[in-house]
Amino acid sequence: MSESKNLTKRQLVVIEELFAGELEEQAILEKHHVRRSEYERWLADERFTGRLDLRIAHAHRRSRMILARHAVAAADRLIELTRCEKEETARKACLDVIASPAPVGQNPPAEADEAGVPAVFAGGRLTPELVGRLLALLAEEQQDRETGNGSQGVGGASCTDQPSDV
């Protein structure tokens, strides 16, 4: 905590309140009687911005942890929605699956399926082959629905208007 020893109590309180999220920046400055010019000097001070950067990094780490904890449930729900009887919901879910961003951090090498096609690139993106197979399955499902051969979608799952607690 050697950095915080170099900051004033008022600077530390302002930083804490900026992250509390209860007030906007200007309201925090007014509450602590900090003029804009003084705040701009603080922002030019490496000690102040260093402490601010640490708090920002901590907030990003916390948000990534929350997302990581719920990633599997969210992915399961998204895949479930690709089987939805409501065409627009299923279509949007498929687009979300295809457009999902690569996860942050190191990933193990992708494992291949029975046909030797990797499910994802090492960066976490779907391969063009898998995207093509997903789209082909969706087109086949749509054709089955139109001909009356498939009433509940891929795998027999259905969906509701209410999202689950993901």
N, C-alpha and C positions, 0 to 999 in steps of 0.2 A: 504494500500500500504506500510505497514511497512517493508515487505520483500524487496521491491525494493529499499528502502532507504539504505539497507545494501549492495546492489550490486553497482558496478561501472557503470558509463554511458556506458563504452565500453562493459561490460557484458550484459547490457540491450539491446544495439544495436545489439550485436551478436545474442541474443535470438530472437529479432524481425526479423532479416534477415534470421535466420534459418527457420522461419515460413512463410516468404514472398515467398519462393520457387523459387526465381530467380537464386540463386547460390547454388552450392553444399557446403557442410560443409567446406571442405578444402579451397575452394576459398573464403569463408567468413572469415575464420581465417587469410588467407594471406592478404585480403583486410584491415583488422583491425590490422594487425601486431601482431597476437596472435600466439605464438609458440605452438606446439602440447603439450609440457610438461606443459605449463601454462594452456591450455585448459583442460588437464587431471586433473590438480589441481582444476580447476573450477568445473569439473564434480564430484570431491570428496567432494565438499562443499555443504552441505545440503541446504543452502540458494539458490544457483544457481540451483541445481537440483529440489528444491521445485518450483521455478519459472518456470522452464522448464516443470515440471510435470503439473503445472496449465495450461500452454499453450497447452500441449498435451490433457488434459482433455477437455479444451474449444474447440479444434479442433474436437475431437470425438463427443462432444455434438452438434456442428454445423452440422457435417455430418449426425448424427442421425435425426436432425430436417429436413434436406433436404430430407432424405429418407422417413421420416414420412409424409412429405407434399405430396410426390408423390406416396406413397405406394398404395393407392386405385386405382389410374389410372394405375399403373404398374400391379397390380393384375388383373384389368379388361382386360387389353391388353393381359396378359398372358393367361387368361381364353379364351379370344377371339381366340387366336392362337391355342388353343387345338381343335378348330372347323375348322381349316384350311383344305382346300382341298389338300394341299401338305402334303403328309403323313409324310415326314421327319420333317417338321416344326411342325406339330401337335404332333408327337411323342416326339420331344424335349421339346415342351411346357408342355406336360403331365409330363414328367420326372422332369421338373423344378418345377411344381406345387407340385408333390409328394415329392421332395427333398428340398422344401423351408425351410430355417432355422427358428427356433422359434424366434419371435420378442423379443427384449430386453425390460425388464421392467415388471411391473405387468400386468396381463391380467385378465379380468373377467372370471368367470366360463363358459365353453363351453355350448352353447345351443343345445338341441337335435332337430332333425328333426321330421317329423310326425311319423316315425317308432321308435323314441326314441334313435336313434344313434347320438351321438355327432359328429358335423362336425369336430371339432379339439379338441385336448387335451388342458388343461389349459395352457400348455407351447407353444401352437401355432402350433403344428405339426398335420398333418392329421392322423386320426385314421386308423388302419389297415382295418376296415370295409369300410371307405370312399375310401381308396385307392383301395380296391377290387371292389367297385362299379364303380369307375372311369375307372379302367381297363376293367371291364366287358362292360361298355358302349362303350369304344373305340373299343373293340373287336367286339361288335355288329355292330357298325358303319362301321368298316372295312368289315365285312361280307356283310352288306347291299350294300356297294360300289361294292364289287366283284360280287354281284348278280344283280346289277343295280337298287336296290331299293332306294338308297340314293345318290343323286348327289352333295349335298352341305354340307354335314357334319352335326353334331349335331346342332340343332336349325336353320339350314339354313344359317349360317354365312359362309363367305369365308374370305380369307386373301390375302394380296399382298406381293410382295417382299420388299416393302418399309416399314420400321418400322414407327409407329406413333411417335408423339412428347411426349413420356412418359419419 
